[in-house]
Amino acid sequence: MTRRLGAIALGAIALSALALGSGCGGDEVEAPAYITDLVANGRSACVIDSRGRLRCWGAGGNGWLGYGESENIGDDEDWCEPGFVDIGMSVRSLEVLGGSKCAISDTGEARCWGPGAAGFPFSTPEQTAGEGLLIRGPSPLVAIDRGIEHACVLLDTGAVRCWGAGAELGYGDSIDRGVGQDPNDILPALPDVPLGGEAVHIVAGGTVHGDHTCALLRSGGVRCWGTQTWLGYGTQEAIGDDETPEQVGDVPLGGAAIALTASGSNWCALLEDHSLRCWGKDAATGILGYGDIFGDIEHVGDDETPMDMGPVPVGEPVQAVFMGGSRTCVLLDGGRARCWGWSHAGELGYGIQVSTLREPPDEDLEVGGKVVDLAVGFDHTCALLDSGRVRCWGDSRYGQLGLGDPTLDPKESIPFEVELLPECD
């Protein structure tokens, strides 16, 4: 799972596509489309454009890309060739749920495809995204995410509803709800998870160690629940099985949060003072950014809190934070980007010889322009530049870089040396 929140809004950025005035005879000329959002998960990536259209490339197994087939895209053809993913509606945002994806429309409906959630499949590999399950909530959906044994939705009311294995759901009673059922049949009857406030964002995930969900509240608090034992509260107790997130309270961060992101069993919160607090399972890989102070079995959040750890030593204010695979990336003032953690194919962006950075580097990535958005996959990274173009680096074996060249070194590692993705008609 790859989640990101806090990307800079693109509406104020002077991209290559600006609104055009009236043409000859007073006819309106439609403004050229431009990319508004960049999303990655696993070994694939997608973009949404200003007309609400979606393109995806990379690993296509089990129909993950939404084109109705399981072929990789971007390995021996460029990312433009397959055209747009047929969603059947205008896409506002894209949620990635492991091998599944859900495109959310302006009206708050979710079109979902892939293996599905909590035992219910969204589509078969032969179906296009537009043939996937259409989910309608009791009020418009803002977000949807899942772990291995559960799933949750965020409604526009600020309420969160979850279904699946009872210990993961946060209702405090460990009762299974809706396992193997169509979400449309169960969402209206589900209670709201007792959070103690309105949520504005959720992240969820799962590993062999258990599932988790965290919610960022409008108040700036973060509340986490599930059966993982490093949820940030400084204890190794499961949360939500016999108590509610409201009863447990906020994860101690040392300040109010304005953004929350996660990868696997690791989280980072961006605070209102633009500092970072990170916690989770994989401290030894460097993804949390606290330096070479951890043994292989040490975690952050099991016997200390993120507040105890203090700010991740970035050295300057962070504007946005992204996590994926075993690394964390940030955007800084002036469209600069930095990444740290562990990589095997140069996806950190500092060259193939740099495989581990256990704390934030002082050096900015050489991306070839100002960065306005990042997408961090399992072993590749993509950046949206202020020119409106996309550049990706890291492993290319599954077409993740979208360049359509099967002769590429599978470890394209310096962003500035990697071609920009071709511009599509």
Helices and strands as residue ranges (DSSP letters): E 4-5, G 24-26, E 35-41, E 44-49, E 54-58, G 61-63, E 91-97, E 100-105, E 110-113, G 129-131, E 133-135, E 141-146, E 150-155, E 160-164, G 166-168, H 183-186, G 187-189, E 199-207, E 210-217, E 222-226, H 245-248, E 257-263, E 266-271, E 276-280, G 283-285, H 306-309, E 318-324, E 327-332, E 336-342, E 356-357, E 371-376, E 380-385, E 390-395, E 411-412, G 415-417
